[in-house]
Amino acid sequence: MTESNSSPESMLAAFDRHRPILFSIDHLRKAPPGFVVRRMQINGRLGLVGYFEDGSPHSVTTIDVARDKVRAIRLVVNPEKLGGVPPLDRAEIVEGPR
């Protein structure tokens, strides 16, 4: 009989490390039809901007990482705070790995 390295504590720790990814995937599943996401510079940092089908901004998501750990995920959906986000047809998209 072999012992498994998958103790309940290690499985929970692995889930916690992947929670931001699972949250993001779940968030995108609930997106409205025609929703697109683009990588952009947000306040000098890489972020994700979600756009409605008409090209208007829906949300901005930024992730703070320190020492290879996610420290915070910020999701802004308040239309008043999205006023400075350009529409999709004027967005400066950041290229990177896919």
Beta strands, then each sheet from edge to edge (+ up, - down):
strand 1: 36-42
strand 2: 45-51
strand 3: 57-66
strand 4: 69-76
sheet 1: 1+ 2- 3+ 4-
end
